[in-house]
Amino acid sequence: MPLAYTCHGNPGGWPVFYCHGTPGSSCEVLLPTRLADQVYLIAVDRPGYGKSPFIDSYPVSQFASDLEQLADHLKINAFSALGFSGGGFFALTAAALLPERLKSLGLLSTPAPHEMQSPLDGTGPMNGPIWATAKDQPEKLIEQLQTLLKDAPAIYQVMTGSLCENDQKLFTQKQVADTYLKAMSDALAQGSLTLATRITQELQQLLQPWPFELRNIQQPVFIYQGTTDQLIRPVHAEALSRALPRAELTIDPAGGHYQGIGNPSRFAELLLKLVSASQASGQ
């Protein structure tokens, strides 16, 4: 299906497809100004978010196929992907299913429940109960989320209320707060019921067996994780680093959940790694 998307930077630069969080939208990320000539950042709305129509029972493998179709539409042969939080699962799937075209991968604050002793290990006080309800009582979670996430300010309050001190400081920056509110407003474009349903379905997919093996992903993978992240603990990033054959792990002792996309220097550093790795592969 056609995916809605937002482009930043130079169409002649290295293309990087951005996979937003859960919840989120293509508006949640900004390209650092100093990379405007080097990088072509294409942020994609998954079905049910922003302007991408909702599809019931949308398999994660279909996202890889739709991303490939979008690359064809934009006349892009080779590219990188970058996934934030729940979007990391979709970026990993694209890397696994599109090995000839996806040349490097970035993961920010990405969960890896199947690498834990128990799928709910390493979740925070907010995520843990939500994941458990998605797994065992999805209809109940849809009802709860529809009430909780009725508008963008409500989402902002729920999400930021569970963040660490470092993230709280980050959100005192007007541009960061305004960008997040815009992203959540777009996430709600199709209504609170659609958003609640899509979040629940994505969490169910995250917690079910994945349609690929991490050890089969042979591209360079750059993983960023904040030590003080209250949503996804560092044990997830460490597990991903062990499971992926060509992983490079960066642990930020002062980082929270949102430092990777909200801190321009951190985000630029990761994007440059994706570009360099792709150039090294001869692309």
Accessible surface in RSA format (square Angstrom, percent):
REM  Atomic radii and reference values for relative SASA: ProtOr
REM  Chains: A
REM  Algorithm: Lee & Richards
REM  Probe-radius: 1.40
REM  Slices: 20
REM RES _ NUM      All-atoms   Total-Side   Main-Chain    Non-polar    All polar
REM                ABS   REL    ABS   REL    ABS   REL    ABS   REL    ABS   REL
RES MET A   1    47.00  24.3  20.15  13.3  26.84  63.9  32.02  27.2  14.97  19.8
RES PRO A   2   118.18  86.1 104.04  94.8  14.14  51.4 115.66  95.5   2.53  15.7
RES LEU A   3     9.97   5.6   0.27   0.2   9.70  24.4   1.15   0.8   8.82  23.7
RES ALA A   4    24.48  22.5  12.40  19.1  12.08  27.5  22.30  31.4   2.18   5.8
RES TYR A   5    78.33  36.6  51.33  29.2  27.00  70.3  31.17  23.4  47.16  58.1
RES THR A   6    50.25  35.7  46.31  46.9   3.94   9.4  36.57  49.1  13.68  20.7
RES CYS A   7    49.89  37.7  24.32  27.1  25.58  60.1  17.44  44.2  32.45  35.0
RES HIS A   8    44.27  24.2  37.59  26.1   6.68  17.1  27.37  28.2  16.90  19.7
RES GLY A   9    37.45  46.2   0.00   N/A  37.45  46.2   6.96  19.1  30.49  68.3
RES ASN A  10    53.02  36.6  49.13  47.5   3.88   9.4  10.33  24.9  42.68  41.3
RES PRO A  11   100.63  73.3  79.05  72.1  21.58  78.4  79.05  65.3  21.58 134.1
RES GLY A  12    70.69  87.2   0.00   N/A  70.69  87.2  34.61  95.0  36.08  80.8
RES GLY A  13    13.00  16.0   0.00   N/A  13.00  16.0   7.02  19.3   5.98  13.4
RES TRP A  14    38.00  15.2  31.18  15.1   6.82  16.0  34.17  18.2   3.83   6.2
RES PRO A  15    13.64   9.9  13.64  12.4   0.00   0.0  13.64  11.3   0.00   0.0
RES VAL A  16     0.00   0.0   0.00   0.0   0.00   0.0   0.00   0.0   0.00   0.0
RES PHE A  17     0.08   0.0   0.08   0.1   0.00   0.0   0.08   0.1   0.00   0.0
RES TYR A  18     0.20   0.1   0.06   0.0   0.14   0.4   0.06   0.0   0.14   0.2
RES CYS A  19     0.73   0.6   0.22   0.2   0.51   1.2   0.51   1.3   0.22   0.2
RES HIS A  20     0.00   0.0   0.00   0.0   0.00   0.0   0.00   0.0   0.00   0.0
RES GLY A  21     1.48   1.8   0.00   N/A   1.48   1.8   1.48   4.1   0.00   0.0
RES THR A  22    28.40  20.2   6.43   6.5  21.97  52.4   4.93   6.6  23.47  35.5
RES PRO A  23    15.94  11.6   7.79   7.1   8.15  29.6   7.79   6.4   8.15  50.6
RES GLY A  24     0.00   0.0   0.00   N/A   0.00   0.0   0.00   0.0   0.00   0.0
RES SER A  25     0.28   0.2   0.28   0.4   0.00   0.0   0.28   0.6   0.00   0.0
RES SER A  26     3.34   2.8   3.31   4.4   0.03   0.1   0.03   0.1   3.31   4.6
RES CYS A  27    29.20  22.1  19.97  22.3   9.23  21.7   8.49  21.5  20.71  22.3
RES GLU A  28    16.79   9.6   7.93   6.0   8.86  21.1   4.98   9.6  11.81   9.6
RES VAL A  29     1.17   0.8   0.00   0.0   1.17   2.8   0.49   0.4   0.67   1.8
RES LEU A  30    78.81  43.9  73.11  52.3   5.70  14.3  73.11  51.3   5.70  15.3
RES LEU A  31    24.88  13.9   6.05   4.3  18.83  47.3   6.10   4.3  18.78  50.5
RES PRO A  32    13.53   9.9   4.98   4.5   8.55  31.1  13.53  11.2   0.00   0.0
RES THR A  33   124.82  88.8 109.31 110.8  15.51  37.0  77.43 104.0  47.39  71.6
RES ARG A  34   153.53  64.5 122.18  62.3  31.35  74.6  72.75  99.4  80.78  49.0
RES LEU A  35     1.02   0.6   1.02   0.7   0.00   0.0   1.02   0.7   0.00   0.0
RES ALA A  36    41.24  37.9  38.61  59.6   2.63   6.0  38.61  54.4   2.63   7.0
RES ASP A  37   113.60  79.6 105.08 104.6   8.52  20.1  27.66  65.1  85.94  85.7
RES GLN A  38    86.20  48.2  77.35  56.5   8.85  21.1  34.08  72.6  52.11  39.5
RES VAL A  39     0.00   0.0   0.00   0.0   0.00   0.0   0.00   0.0   0.00   0.0
RES TYR A  40    27.82  13.0  27.82  15.8   0.00   0.0  10.48   7.9  17.34  21.4
RES LEU A  41     0.00   0.0   0.00   0.0   0.00   0.0   0.00   0.0   0.00   0.0
RES ILE A  42     0.00   0.0   0.00   0.0   0.00   0.0   0.00   0.0   0.00   0.0
RES ALA A  43     0.00   0.0   0.00   0.0   0.00   0.0   0.00   0.0   0.00   0.0
RES VAL A  44     0.84   0.6   0.51   0.5   0.33   0.8   0.51   0.4   0.33   0.9
RES ASP A  45     6.93   4.9   6.93   6.9   0.00   0.0   0.00   0.0   6.93   6.9
RES ARG A  46     0.40   0.2   0.40   0.2   0.00   0.0   0.40   0.5   0.00   0.0
RES PRO A  47     0.00   0.0   0.00   0.0   0.00   0.0   0.00   0.0   0.00   0.0
RES GLY A  48     0.35   0.4   0.00   N/A   0.35   0.4   0.00   0.0   0.35   0.8
RES TYR A  49     0.00   0.0   0.00   0.0   0.00   0.0   0.00   0.0   0.00   0.0
RES GLY A  50     4.02   5.0   0.00   N/A   4.02   5.0   2.09   5.7   1.93   4.3
RES LYS A  51   177.32  86.5 153.01  93.9  24.31  57.9 102.95  92.7  74.37  79.2
RES SER A  52     0.23   0.2   0.00   0.0   0.23   0.5   0.23   0.5   0.00   0.0
RES PRO A  53    80.63  58.8  75.61  68.9   5.03  18.3  80.63  66.6   0.00   0.0
RES PHE A  54    67.25  33.6  45.69  28.3  21.56  56.1  45.69  27.7  21.56  61.7
RES ILE A  55    63.47  36.1  59.73  44.5   3.74   9.0  63.47  45.7   0.00   0.0
RES ASP A  56    92.81  65.0  77.44  77.1  15.37  36.3  27.88  65.6  64.93  64.8
RES SER A  57    91.74  77.5  65.65  87.6  26.09  60.1  48.19 102.6  43.56  61.0
RES TYR A  58     2.56   1.2   1.36   0.8   1.19   3.1   1.43   1.1   1.12   1.4
RES PRO A  59    67.21  49.0  62.49  57.0   4.72  17.2  67.21  55.5   0.00   0.0
RES VAL A  60     9.74   6.4   9.04   8.2   0.70   1.7   9.04   7.9   0.70   1.9
RES SER A  61    44.71  37.8  40.32  53.8   4.39  10.1  18.65  39.7  26.05  36.5
RES GLN A  62    62.76  35.1  60.25  44.0   2.51   6.0  14.26  30.3  48.50  36.8
RES PHE A  63     0.32   0.2   0.32   0.2   0.00   0.0   0.32   0.2   0.00   0.0
RES ALA A  64     1.41   1.3   1.41   2.2   0.00   0.0   1.41   2.0   0.00   0.0
RES SER A  65    44.83  37.9  40.92  54.6   3.92   9.0  22.76  48.5  22.07  30.9
RES ASP A  66     1.43   1.0   0.00   0.0   1.43   3.4   0.00   0.0   1.43   1.4
RES LEU A  67     0.00   0.0   0.00   0.0   0.00   0.0   0.00   0.0   0.00   0.0
RES GLU A  68    54.52  31.3  54.52  41.2   0.00   0.0   6.81  13.2  47.71  39.0
RES GLN A  69    98.37  55.0  91.58  66.9   6.79  16.2  36.25  77.2  62.12  47.1
RES LEU A  70    11.63   6.5   7.35   5.3   4.28  10.8  11.08   7.8   0.56   1.5
RES ALA A  71     0.00   0.0   0.00   0.0   0.00   0.0   0.00   0.0   0.00   0.0
RES ASP A  72    81.27  56.9  64.99  64.7  16.28  38.5  31.78  74.8  49.49  49.4
RES HIS A  73   122.53  67.0 101.85  70.8  20.68  52.9  71.24  73.4  51.29  59.7
RES LEU A  74    42.00  23.4  20.62  14.8  21.37  53.7  24.66  17.3  17.33  46.6
RES LYS A  75   188.37  91.9 151.98  93.3  36.38  86.6 116.95 105.3  71.42  76.1
RES ILE A  76    19.60  11.2  13.72  10.2   5.87  14.2  17.98  12.9   1.61   4.4
RES ASN A  77   113.51  78.3 104.33 100.8   9.17  22.1  36.98  89.0  76.53  74.0
RES ALA A  78    11.37  10.5   5.70   8.8   5.67  12.9   5.71   8.0   5.66  15.0
RES PHE A  79     0.00   0.0   0.00   0.0   0.00   0.0   0.00   0.0   0.00   0.0
RES SER A  80     0.00   0.0   0.00   0.0   0.00   0.0   0.00   0.0   0.00   0.0
RES ALA A  81     0.00   0.0   0.00   0.0   0.00   0.0   0.00   0.0   0.00   0.0
RES LEU A  82     0.00   0.0   0.00   0.0   0.00   0.0   0.00   0.0   0.00   0.0
RES GLY A  83     0.00   0.0   0.00   N/A   0.00   0.0   0.00   0.0   0.00   0.0
RES PHE A  84     6.20   3.1   6.20   3.8   0.00   0.0   6.20   3.8   0.00   0.0
RES SER A  85    15.26  12.9  15.26  20.4   0.00   0.0   1.58   3.4  13.69  19.2
RES GLY A  86    11.75  14.5   0.00   N/A  11.75  14.5   9.19  25.2   2.55   5.7
RES GLY A  87     0.00   0.0   0.00   N/A   0.00   0.0   0.00   0.0   0.00   0.0
RES GLY A  88     0.00   0.0   0.00   N/A   0.00   0.0   0.00   0.0   0.00   0.0
RES PHE A  89     2.63   1.3   2.63   1.6   0.00   0.0   2.63   1.6   0.00   0.0
RES PHE A  90     0.74   0.4   0.74   0.5   0.00   0.0   0.74   0.5   0.00   0.0
RES ALA A  91     0.00   0.0   0.00   0.0   0.00   0.0   0.00   0.0   0.00   0.0
RES LEU A  92     0.00   0.0   0.00   0.0   0.00   0.0   0.00   0.0   0.00   0.0
RES THR A  93     0.00   0.0   0.00   0.0   0.00   0.0   0.00   0.0   0.00   0.0
RES ALA A  94     0.00   0.0   0.00   0.0   0.00   0.0   0.00   0.0   0.00   0.0
RES ALA A  95     0.50   0.5   0.00   0.0   0.50   1.1   0.00   0.0   0.50   1.3
RES ALA A  96    24.38  22.4   3.55   5.5  20.84  47.4   6.31   8.9  18.08  47.9
RES LEU A  97    73.77  41.1  51.95  37.2  21.82  54.9  54.38  38.2  19.39  52.2
RES LEU A  98    14.79   8.2  11.19   8.0   3.60   9.0  14.79  10.4   0.00   0.0
RES PRO A  99    74.01  53.9  62.03  56.5  11.99  43.6  62.03  51.2  11.99  74.5
RES GLU A 100   138.95  79.8 128.81  97.4  10.15  24.2  56.56 109.4  82.39  67.3
RES ARG A 101    38.59  16.2  38.11  19.4   0.48   1.1  23.39  32.0  15.20   9.2
RES LEU A 102     0.00   0.0   0.00   0.0   0.00   0.0   0.00   0.0   0.00   0.0
RES LYS A 103    39.57  19.3  35.73  21.9   3.84   9.1  10.20   9.2  29.36  31.3
RES SER A 104     0.00   0.0   0.00   0.0   0.00   0.0   0.00   0.0   0.00   0.0
RES LEU A 105     0.00   0.0   0.00   0.0   0.00   0.0   0.00   0.0   0.00   0.0
RES GLY A 106     0.00   0.0   0.00   N/A   0.00   0.0   0.00   0.0   0.00   0.0
RES LEU A 107     0.00   0.0   0.00   0.0   0.00   0.0   0.00   0.0   0.00   0.0
RES LEU A 108     1.88   1.0   1.88   1.3   0.00   0.0   1.88   1.3   0.00   0.0
RES SER A 109     0.30   0.3   0.17   0.2   0.13   0.3   0.00   0.0   0.30   0.4
RES THR A 110     1.61   1.1   0.01   0.0   1.61   3.8   0.01   0.0   1.61   2.4
RES PRO A 111     2.65   1.9   2.65   2.4   0.00   0.0   2.65   2.2   0.00   0.0
RES ALA A 112     0.16   0.2   0.02   0.0   0.14   0.3   0.16   0.2   0.00   0.0
RES PRO A 113     0.33   0.2   0.00   0.0   0.33   1.2   0.00   0.0   0.33   2.0
RES HIS A 114    71.84  39.3  43.91  30.5  27.93  71.4  33.09  34.1  38.76  45.1
RES GLU A 115    74.37  42.7  49.58  37.5  24.79  59.0   5.32  10.3  69.05  56.4
RES MET A 116    26.63  13.8   9.79   6.5  16.84  40.1   7.58   6.4  19.05  25.2
RES GLN A 117   185.83 103.9 139.90 102.2  45.93 109.4  54.23 115.4 131.60  99.8
RES SER A 118    45.98  38.9  44.89  59.9   1.09   2.5  27.03  57.6  18.95  26.6
RES PRO A 119    43.92  32.0  43.92  40.0   0.00   0.0  43.92  36.3   0.00   0.0
RES LEU A 120    60.12  33.5  52.05  37.2   8.07  20.3  52.53  36.9   7.60  20.4
RES ASP A 121    60.93  42.7  55.49  55.2   5.44  12.9  20.53  48.3  40.40  40.3
RES GLY A 122    18.80  23.2   0.00   N/A  18.80  23.2   6.60  18.1  12.20  27.3
RES THR A 123    21.78  15.5   4.79   4.9  16.99  40.5   0.00   0.0  21.78  32.9
RES GLY A 124     3.85   4.8   0.00   N/A   3.85   4.8   1.18   3.2   2.68   6.0
RES PRO A 125    99.27  72.4  73.12  66.7  26.15  95.1  85.46  70.6  13.82  85.9
RES MET A 126    34.88  18.1  26.22  17.4   8.66  20.6  31.27  26.6   3.61   4.8
RES ASN A 127    20.28  14.0  20.28  19.6   0.00   0.0   0.08   0.2  20.20  19.5
RES GLY A 128    11.96  14.8   0.00   N/A  11.96  14.8  11.70  32.1   0.26   0.6
RES PRO A 129    81.89  59.7  73.17  66.7   8.72  31.7  80.75  66.7   1.14   7.1
RES ILE A 130    37.99  21.6  36.67  27.3   1.32   3.2  37.99  27.4   0.00   0.0
RES TRP A 131     7.87   3.2   7.87   3.8   0.00   0.0   3.20   1.7   4.67   7.6
RES ALA A 132    30.16  27.7  28.98  44.7   1.19   2.7  29.67  41.8   0.49   1.3
RES THR A 133    24.02  17.1  20.84  21.1   3.18   7.6   3.70   5.0  20.31  30.7
RES ALA A 134     0.00   0.0   0.00   0.0   0.00   0.0   0.00   0.0   0.00   0.0
RES LYS A 135   111.48  54.4  85.99  52.8  25.49  60.7  46.54  41.9  64.94  69.2
RES ASP A 136    98.94  69.3  69.99  69.7  28.95  68.5  28.05  66.0  70.89  70.7
RES GLN A 137    93.68  52.4  87.91  64.2   5.77  13.7  26.95  57.4  66.73  50.6
RES PRO A 138    37.46  27.3  37.46  34.1   0.00   0.0  37.46  30.9   0.00   0.0
RES GLU A 139   133.01  76.4 127.37  96.4   5.65  13.5  65.06 125.9  67.95  55.5
RES LYS A 140    99.13  48.4  93.05  57.1   6.08  14.5  48.86  44.0  50.27  53.5
RES LEU A 141     1.94   1.1   1.94   1.4   0.00   0.0   1.94   1.4   0.00   0.0
RES ILE A 142    23.49  13.4  23.49  17.5   0.00   0.0  23.49  16.9   0.00   0.0
RES GLU A 143   123.01  70.6 119.49  90.4   3.52   8.4  40.19  77.7  82.82  67.6
RES GLN A 144    74.39  41.6  67.75  49.5   6.64  15.8  33.45  71.2  40.95  31.1
RES LEU A 145     7.75   4.3   7.75   5.5   0.00   0.0   7.75   5.4   0.00   0.0
RES GLN A 146    68.07  38.1  64.43  47.1   3.64   8.7  11.11  23.6  56.96  43.2
RES THR A 147   101.64  72.3  89.74  91.0  11.90  28.4  72.70  97.6  28.94  43.7
RES LEU A 148    84.19  46.9  78.57  56.2   5.62  14.1  81.24  57.1   2.95   8.0
RES LEU A 149     8.11   4.5   8.11   5.8   0.00   0.0   8.11   5.7   0.00   0.0
RES LYS A 150   139.32  68.0 118.69  72.8  20.62  49.1  82.95  74.7  56.36  60.0
RES ASP A 151    59.48  41.7  57.90  57.6   1.58   3.7  26.82  63.1  32.66  32.6
RES ALA A 152    13.14  12.1  10.49  16.2   2.64   6.0  10.49  14.8   2.64   7.0
RES PRO A 153    85.90  62.6  80.14  73.1   5.75  20.9  82.07  67.8   3.82  23.8
RES ALA A 154    13.12  12.1   6.94  10.7   6.18  14.1  12.39  17.4   0.72   1.9
RES ILE A 155     0.00   0.0   0.00   0.0   0.00   0.0   0.00   0.0   0.00   0.0
RES TYR A 156    53.12  24.8  53.12  30.2   0.00   0.0  38.33  28.8  14.79  18.2
RES GLN A 157   135.33  75.7 128.56  94.0   6.78  16.1  39.13  83.3  96.20  73.0
RES VAL A 158    39.63  26.1  28.34  25.7  11.28  27.2  35.04  30.4   4.59  12.4
RES MET A 159    21.23  11.0  21.23  14.1   0.00   0.0  13.48  11.5   7.75  10.3
RES THR A 160    14.06  10.0  13.77  14.0   0.29   0.7   4.82   6.5   9.24  14.0
RES GLY A 161    63.06  77.8   0.00   N/A  63.06  77.8  31.87  87.5  31.19  69.8
RES SER A 162    24.77  20.9   9.80  13.1  14.97  34.5  20.73  44.1   4.04   5.7
RES LEU A 163    15.49   8.6   0.34   0.2  15.15  38.1   0.42   0.3  15.07  40.6
RES CYS A 164    12.09   9.1   6.23   6.9   5.86  13.8  12.08  30.6   0.01   0.0
RES GLU A 165   121.70  69.9 110.28  83.4  11.42  27.2  45.31  87.6  76.39  62.4
RES ASN A 166    37.85  26.1  34.11  33.0   3.75   9.0   3.47   8.4  34.38  33.2
RES ASP A 167     0.20   0.1   0.20   0.2   0.00   0.0   0.00   0.0   0.20   0.2
RES GLN A 168    72.28  40.4  69.38  50.7   2.90   6.9  29.79  63.4  42.48  32.2
RES LYS A 169   124.56  60.8 119.97  73.6   4.58  10.9  75.00  67.5  49.56  52.8
RES LEU A 170    10.45   5.8   7.28   5.2   3.17   8.0   9.96   7.0   0.50   1.3
RES PHE A 171    13.33   6.7   6.77   4.2   6.56  17.1   7.28   4.4   6.05  17.3
RES THR A 172   114.11  81.2  79.05  80.1  35.06  83.6  70.30  94.4  43.81  66.2
RES GLN A 173    92.91  52.0  86.00  62.8   6.91  16.5  35.98  76.6  56.92  43.2
RES LYS A 174   158.42  77.3 148.01  90.8  10.41  24.8 118.00 106.2  40.42  43.1
RES GLN A 175   122.46  68.5 114.48  83.7   7.97  19.0  38.55  82.1  83.91  63.6
RES VAL A 176    21.48  14.1  16.60  15.0   4.88  11.8  20.18  17.5   1.30   3.5
RES ALA A 177    15.81  14.5  15.81  24.4   0.00   0.0  15.81  22.3   0.00   0.0
RES ASP A 178    62.81  44.0  56.68  56.4   6.14  14.5  27.88  65.6  34.93  34.8
RES THR A 179    23.04  16.4  17.48  17.7   5.55  13.2  16.15  21.7   6.89  10.4
RES TYR A 180    15.30   7.1  13.25   7.5   2.05   5.3  14.23  10.7   1.07   1.3
RES LEU A 181    59.70  33.2  58.53  41.9   1.17   2.9  58.84  41.3   0.86   2.3
RES LYS A 182   111.02  54.2 105.54  64.8   5.48  13.0  69.10  62.2  41.91  44.6
RES ALA A 183     0.00   0.0   0.00   0.0   0.00   0.0   0.00   0.0   0.00   0.0
RES MET A 184     0.93   0.5   0.93   0.6   0.00   0.0   0.93   0.8   0.00   0.0
RES SER A 185    57.12  48.3  48.58  64.8   8.54  19.7  13.51  28.8  43.61  61.1
RES ASP A 186    31.47  22.0  30.12  30.0   1.35   3.2   4.47  10.5  27.01  26.9
RES ALA A 187     0.64   0.6   0.00   0.0   0.64   1.5   0.00   0.0   0.64   1.7
RES LEU A 188    24.22  13.5  15.05  10.8   9.18  23.1  15.20  10.7   9.03  24.3
RES ALA A 189    68.04  62.6  26.51  40.9  41.54  94.5  36.93  52.0  31.11  82.4
RES GLN A 190    60.90  34.1  34.95  25.5  25.95  61.8  35.19  74.9  25.71  19.5
RES GLY A 191    32.68  40.3   0.00   N/A  32.68  40.3  30.88  84.7   1.80   4.0
RES SER A 192    27.87  23.6  20.83  27.8   7.04  16.2   2.41   5.1  25.46  35.7
RES LEU A 193    97.83  54.5  96.72  69.2   1.12   2.8  96.72  67.9   1.12   3.0
RES THR A 194    26.60  18.9  23.24  23.6   3.36   8.0   3.26   4.4  23.34  35.3
RES LEU A 195     0.85   0.5   0.60   0.4   0.25   0.6   0.60   0.4   0.25   0.7
RES ALA A 196     0.52   0.5   0.30   0.5   0.22   0.5   0.31   0.4   0.21   0.6
RES THR A 197    22.96  16.3  22.96  23.3   0.00   0.0  16.56  22.2   6.40   9.7
RES ARG A 198     0.24   0.1   0.24   0.1   0.00   0.0   0.00   0.0   0.24   0.1
RES ILE A 199     8.21   4.7   8.21   6.1   0.00   0.0   8.21   5.9   0.00   0.0
RES THR A 200     0.63   0.4   0.63   0.6   0.00   0.0   0.63   0.8   0.00   0.0
RES GLN A 201    29.98  16.8  28.97  21.2   1.01   2.4  17.11  36.4  12.86   9.8
RES GLU A 202     4.57   2.6   2.91   2.2   1.66   3.9   3.15   6.1   1.42   1.2
RES LEU A 203    15.94   8.9  15.92  11.4   0.02   0.0  15.94  11.2   0.00   0.0
RES GLN A 204    47.64  26.6  45.98  33.6   1.66   4.0   7.03  15.0  40.61  30.8
RES GLN A 205    31.27  17.5  28.14  20.6   3.14   7.5  18.23  38.8  13.04   9.9
RES LEU A 206     6.29   3.5   6.29   4.5   0.00   0.0   6.29   4.4   0.00   0.0
RES LEU A 207    13.95   7.8   2.65   1.9  11.30  28.4   2.78   2.0  11.17  30.1
RES GLN A 208    93.40  52.2  91.61  66.9   1.79   4.3  30.61  65.2  62.79  47.6
RES PRO A 209   123.18  89.8 101.89  92.9  21.29  77.4 106.08  87.6  17.10 106.3
RES TRP A 210    32.97  13.2  11.41   5.5  21.56  50.6  11.75   6.3  21.22  34.4
RES PRO A 211    69.31  50.5  35.36  32.2  33.95 123.4  51.99  42.9  17.32 107.6
RES PHE A 212    28.02  14.0   6.50   4.0  21.52  56.0  18.83  11.4   9.19  26.3
RES GLU A 213    86.33  49.6  84.31  63.8   2.02   4.8  18.22  35.2  68.11  55.6
RES LEU A 214    11.15   6.2   7.59   5.4   3.56   8.9   7.59   5.3   3.56   9.6
RES ARG A 215   155.01  65.1 148.13  75.5   6.88  16.4  56.19  76.8  98.82  59.9
RES ASN A 216    95.26  65.7  77.22  74.6  18.05  43.5  23.90  57.5  71.37  69.0
RES ILE A 217     1.16   0.7   0.04   0.0   1.13   2.7   0.97   0.7   0.19   0.5
RES GLN A 218   102.26  57.2 100.74  73.6   1.51   3.6  56.14 119.5  46.12  35.0
RES GLN A 219    14.59   8.2  12.60   9.2   1.99   4.7  13.08  27.8   1.51   1.1
RES PRO A 220    20.89  15.2  20.89  19.0   0.00   0.0  20.89  17.2   0.00   0.0
RES VAL A 221     0.52   0.3   0.13   0.1   0.39   0.9   0.13   0.1   0.39   1.1
RES PHE A 222    23.19  11.6  23.19  14.4   0.00   0.0  23.19  14.1   0.00   0.0
RES ILE A 223     3.70   2.1   1.10   0.8   2.60   6.3   1.59   1.1   2.11   5.7
RES TYR A 224    11.77   5.5  11.58   6.6   0.19   0.5  11.58   8.7   0.19   0.2
RES GLN A 225     0.33   0.2   0.33   0.2   0.00   0.0   0.00   0.0   0.33   0.3
RES GLY A 226     0.00   0.0   0.00   N/A   0.00   0.0   0.00   0.0   0.00   0.0
RES THR A 227    63.56  45.2  52.68  53.4  10.88  25.9  49.94  67.1  13.62  20.6
RES THR A 228    43.95  31.3  39.27  39.8   4.68  11.2  43.95  59.0   0.00   0.0
RES ASP A 229     0.35   0.2   0.00   0.0   0.35   0.8   0.00   0.0   0.35   0.4
RES GLN A 230    54.36  30.4  53.48  39.1   0.87   2.1   8.54  18.2  45.82  34.8
RES LEU A 231     3.82   2.1   3.82   2.7   0.00   0.0   3.82   2.7   0.00   0.0
RES ILE A 232     2.30   1.3   2.30   1.7   0.00   0.0   2.30   1.7   0.00   0.0
RES ARG A 233    73.66  30.9  73.66  37.5   0.00   0.0  22.40  30.6  51.26  31.1
RES PRO A 234    24.60  17.9  24.60  22.4   0.00   0.0  24.60  20.3   0.00   0.0
RES VAL A 235    69.12  45.5  68.35  61.9   0.77   1.9  68.64  59.6   0.48   1.3
RES HIS A 236     0.00   0.0   0.00   0.0   0.00   0.0   0.00   0.0   0.00   0.0
RES ALA A 237     0.70   0.6   0.63   1.0   0.07   0.2   0.70   1.0   0.00   0.0
RES GLU A 238    65.37  37.5  64.14  48.5   1.23   2.9  17.30  33.5  48.07  39.2
RES ALA A 239     2.82   2.6   1.35   2.1   1.47   3.3   1.76   2.5   1.06   2.8
RES LEU A 240     0.24   0.1   0.24   0.2   0.00   0.0   0.24   0.2   0.00   0.0
RES SER A 241    30.04  25.4  20.02  26.7  10.02  23.1   2.06   4.4  27.98  39.2
RES ARG A 242   182.17  76.5 145.37  74.1  36.80  87.6  80.68 110.3 101.49  61.5
RES ALA A 243    25.20  23.2  10.16  15.7  15.04  34.2  20.13  28.4   5.06  13.4
RES LEU A 244     4.25   2.4   0.16   0.1   4.09  10.3   0.20   0.1   4.05  10.9
RES PRO A 245    69.40  50.6  26.49  24.1  42.91 156.0  39.80  32.9  29.60 184.0
RES ARG A 246   135.30  56.8 120.25  61.3  15.05  35.8  43.14  59.0  92.16  55.9
RES ALA A 247    30.72  28.2   0.28   0.4  30.44  69.3   0.83   1.2  29.90  79.2
RES GLU A 248    77.24  44.3  72.61  54.9   4.63  11.0  36.72  71.0  40.52  33.1
RES LEU A 249    56.78  31.6  26.95  19.3  29.83  75.0  26.95  18.9  29.83  80.3
RES THR A 250    35.20  25.0  31.64  32.1   3.56   8.5  26.25  35.3   8.95  13.5
RES ILE A 251    64.17  36.5  43.70  32.6  20.47  49.3  43.70  31.5  20.47  55.5
RES ASP A 252    10.54   7.4   9.96   9.9   0.58   1.4   0.58   1.4   9.96   9.9
RES PRO A 253   104.18  75.9  91.59  83.5  12.60  45.8  91.79  75.8  12.39  77.0
RES ALA A 254    64.06  58.9  56.40  87.0   7.65  17.4  59.09  83.2   4.96  13.1
RES GLY A 255     0.05   0.1   0.00   N/A   0.05   0.1   0.05   0.1   0.00   0.0
RES GLY A 256     0.00   0.0   0.00   N/A   0.00   0.0   0.00   0.0   0.00   0.0
RES HIS A 257     4.04   2.2   3.71   2.6   0.34   0.9   0.29   0.3   3.75   4.4
RES TYR A 258    13.50   6.3  13.50   7.7   0.00   0.0   7.18   5.4   6.32   7.8
RES GLN A 259    17.54   9.8  17.54  12.8   0.00   0.0   0.17   0.4  17.36  13.2
RES GLY A 260     1.07   1.3   0.00   N/A   1.07   1.3   1.00   2.8   0.07   0.2
RES ILE A 261    23.96  13.6  10.27   7.7  13.69  33.0  10.27   7.4  13.69  37.1
RES GLY A 262    13.92  17.2   0.00   N/A  13.92  17.2   9.44  25.9   4.48  10.0
RES ASN A 263    43.79  30.2  42.44  41.0   1.35   3.3   3.00   7.2  40.78  39.4
RES PRO A 264    82.89  60.4  79.45  72.4   3.44  12.5  82.62  68.2   0.27   1.7
RES SER A 265    69.76  58.9  62.74  83.7   7.01  16.2  48.07 102.4  21.68  30.4
RES ARG A 266    68.07  28.6  62.61  31.9   5.46  13.0   7.22   9.9  60.85  36.9
RES PHE A 267     1.01   0.5   0.97   0.6   0.04   0.1   1.01   0.6   0.00   0.0
RES ALA A 268     0.15   0.1   0.15   0.2   0.00   0.0   0.15   0.2   0.00   0.0
RES GLU A 269    70.90  40.7  67.29  50.9   3.61   8.6  33.27  64.4  37.63  30.7
RES LEU A 270    10.21   5.7   8.97   6.4   1.23   3.1   9.88   6.9   0.33   0.9
RES LEU A 271     0.00   0.0   0.00   0.0   0.00   0.0   0.00   0.0   0.00   0.0
RES LEU A 272    53.19  29.6  52.70  37.7   0.49   1.2  53.05  37.3   0.14   0.4
RES LYS A 273    51.97  25.4  48.23  29.6   3.74   8.9  38.80  34.9  13.17  14.0
RES LEU A 274     0.00   0.0   0.00   0.0   0.00   0.0   0.00   0.0   0.00   0.0
RES VAL A 275     9.25   6.1   9.14   8.3   0.11   0.3   9.14   7.9   0.11   0.3
RES SER A 276    65.55  55.4  60.25  80.4   5.30  12.2  32.66  69.5  32.89  46.1
RES ALA A 277    15.33  14.1   4.52   7.0  10.81  24.6  12.09  17.0   3.25   8.6
RES SER A 278     0.18   0.1   0.18   0.2   0.00   0.0   0.18   0.4   0.00   0.0
RES GLN A 279   115.96  64.8 100.88  73.7  15.08  35.9  30.14  64.2  85.82  65.1
RES ALA A 280    91.88  84.5  48.38  74.7  43.51  99.0  61.18  86.2  30.70  81.3
RES SER A 281    64.86  54.8  28.45  38.0  36.41  83.9  41.92  89.3  22.94  32.1
RES GLY A 282    66.82  82.4   0.00   N/A  66.82  82.4  35.00  96.1  31.82  71.3
RES GLN A 283    88.41  49.4  43.15  31.5  45.27 107.8  26.79  57.0  61.62  46.7
END  Absolute sums over single chains surface
CHAIN  1 A    11242.6       9050.1       2192.6       6167.6       5075.1
END  Absolute sums over all chains
TOTAL         11242.6       9050.1       2192.6       6167.6       5075.1
